[in-house]
Amino acid sequence: FCPFRSSACAYDGATGLGMGALTNSTPRFATEMAKIQLDAQMGKEPDRGKVRELAEEMDKAYNQWEVLTTKLRLSEDFQSREYYMLTQRHLNRQDKSFEQVGLMVKFQIDCMHAFADGRPPPSPPLGLDLSAPPTAAGGPSAIAAADITAKPFKENEGLFESDVVQQEYGALCRDHQQLIKMGENYGTFDPLGKIAFLDQLEAVEERWDIFYGRCSLEGGLNPEFRDQCEAYLVSLGLPSGEFRALLAEAHRTMRAEAEAER
């Protein structure tokens, strides 16, 4: 995960606030839906008023999700586009798309409204595959900020007493931060500029890999940071070993888009 955020993706930025709002609403949706399903399994009719209230809240979250995904897709900011592409590629691996996930969520909301009103459930929209296994990837609950609070390196670690290590770490942070700042205008770059930016980003990623590898050998990595990263990825149904492959796939797609613009 990138240790630096663009202005758009900062926790108090437009994207960060949008993700935070969806993140805060997700636990309540999951809890209430579990209660409704339990009532149905026990042969007890769910409370129609509560179903209507939940449907209205989910409809509001769905609308927020649509606005957020559109902003991510059309943003000039590289990190915003990267997050969209990363999620899109994750969905594609499951033979799904943002459009299909949206249809599924909207259909579920419409069915809840129909139940609350005492009407028959609506017919599934054209293109919706009800036989496909449900997935949270790409849905309102998945467009969320990573809850990773631990620092990547152990504090007071002897490894950082070396001037060479401190200089290398400082240069990495400075170069990466400057690159993220430059990427805030990624959408305005010409095709060659976008390709050059991706080249620079990959070069910084390679430098981080070498630095993290050295710290790992020296026992300088923070186990809590690693555990939080793995837990977050598992919550998205993405094994930690596949994240970098998925990220590389997203970058290849963005590179192909830039090549197509030439």
N, C-alpha and C positions, 0 to 999 in steps of 0.2 A: 504494500500500500504506500502511496506517495506521502512522504512526510510533510509536504507543502501543499497549500491550497490556493487556487486562484481567487480573485475577488468574488466571482460568481459562485464558486463552490465553498467559500468560507462559511463557517457555521452561522454567521450573521448575514450572509449574502442571500440573494434571491433563491438560488438553488438549494443552499443549505437550510434555509428556513422552510422551504417547501418540503424537503425530505424530512425535516424534523417534525412537521405537522402530521405527515402521514405515519411516521414512526410512532408518535404518541397515541394515535388512534387505533393502531393495529392490535395491541393486547386486548382492548375492550371488545373489538369485533370477534376475535378468536374465542374469548370467554363466552360471549353471548350466543355465538353460533353453536358452541359445544352444548350449551344448556338447551337450545332449541332442538338439536339433534337427539339429545338424551331423552327429552320429553317425548319426541316422536317414537323413539325406540321402545319406550315404556308404554306406548299406547295412549299417552296423554296429549291432548291437543294443546299446542303452544299458545300462549297468550297473544291474541291478535294485536292488541295495542303495543306490546313490546316488540313484536315482529315488525309492525309498521314503523316504530321509532328507530329500530336498528336499520331497516331498509333505507330510511331517509338519511341516516348518518352515513351509511355505506355509499349512497348515491352522491352525497357531498364529497366524500373521499375519492370516489371514482372521477368526479369532475375535476378535482384537484390533481389527480394522477394524470388525466388527459392533458391538462394545461402544462404540468411539469414535464411530461415526456416530449411535448411539442417544443417547449423552451430548450430542453437538452438537445434535441435534434437540430434545431435551427440556430442555436447559439453560435456566436463568433468565438467563444471561449473553447480552447482545446479540451480541457478537463471535462467540461460539460458534454461535448460531443463524444469524448472517449468513454464516459460512463454510459451514455446511450448505446454506443456501438458494442460495448462489453456486454451489456444486458441483452442486446439484440442477438449477438452471437451465441450467448448462453441459451436463449430461447430456440434459436435455429437448431442447436444440437438436440433439442427435444422435439423437433419437427413442429415448432410453434412459432408464433409471431406476436408482436405487440397487438396487432389487430384481433387475433384470435383470443388472446387473453382478455382484451377489452370486451369482446362479444360474450365471453363466458361470465365475466363479472356482472355485466349489464343484465344478462339473462337471469342470473341468480337474483339480482335486485328486483327485476320485474316479477319474478315468481313470488317473491316475498310480499310485494305490494298486492299482487292478486290474492294471495292467501289472506292477507290482512283485511281486504275488502270483500272477502267471501266469493271471489270470482274464480272460474277455472284457470289453471295455469296457462300462460301464453305458449304459442308454438315456438320452438327453437328458431332463431334467425338463420337464414341461409348461410352456409359455410361453417356453422358451429358443429364440431364433432363431439357429441356427448359421450361417446365411447372411449375417448382419450382420457388417460389418467390426469387428475387435477394437478396443477403445479402453481406454486407461488412465485416462481421466477418471472420477473418483469411486471408482476401485478402491483397494486397499491402497497402491499406489505413489503415488497422487495425493493422498491425505490426508497431506500432509507440510508441514512448516514451510518457508517460503521461505528459501533460503540467500542472503540479501541482507545483506552486511556493510558495504558502502560507505556513507558519509554522503551525504545528498542534495545538500549544498552544498559548494563548494570552501572549504577552510580558508584563513584569512588573506585572504579575498576583500574588496576595498575596499567592496563593496556594504554589508557589515555594519558599516562604520565610521559609518554614518548612525544617529543616535539614533532617528529616526523608524522606520527599518527594524527596528532592534533592538526597539523597543517593539511594533511590529506583530507581529514574529516571536514575541516573548515572550507576547503576548496570545493569539496563535493556539495556541501550544503549551499554555498554561495552560487555555484554554477547551476544547480538544480532549481534553486529559488528564482534565479534570473530567467531560466528557461520557462518556468511556469508563468512568470509575469509576461514574457514575450508571447506565450501561447494564448493570452487573453484576446489577442487580435488574430488568432489563427484563421478565422473565417474570411479575413480580408487579404490573406496571402494569395499570391498567384500559385499555380500548380507546382512550379519548381521550389517556391518558398515553403510550401507545405511538405514536400518531400524532404527538403533540407532540414526542416524542423524535426520530422520523424527520425531522420538520421542522427541528429544531435540528441534526441531523447533516448534512442537506443544506446548511444555511446555512454550516456550518463547511467543508464540501467546496468550496463556491463561494469562500470566502475563501482556501483553500489554492490553488485554481486561479488566482486573481488573483495571489497571492504568487509561485507558481511561474512564472507567465507573465512577471512582472516580472523575476525572477531569470534566467530564460532569455534575455530580451532583453539583460540586462546581462552575460551570460556567466558567471553565478554558479553554474549547475548543475554537479554533478560527473558527467562522462561515465561514470565507472565505475559509479556508482549506476544511471544509466539503462540501461547495458548489462546489469547484473545483473538488473534488473527484466524487461527484454525476454527475456533468456535463460530466466528462470524461467517466464514465460508461454508461451514457445515449447515448453518441456519438457512443458507441460500441453496442448499442441495449441491454444493460444489466442493469436492474434495480439494484440500489445500494443494496437492500435487498438480492439479489441473489448472490452477489459477493463472500461472505464468503462460501456459500454453494457450489459454483462452485470451489473455491479454495480447499475446503475440498475434493471434488470429484477428483480433479487433484492429490492431495496428496495420496488419497486412491489408485488411479491407479498406481502411482509411487511405493507405498508400495507393491502392488500386483506384479509389475514387479520385485521388489527386491526379494520377496518371491519365484517367479518362477525361479530365478537364483540359489536358494539353492539346 
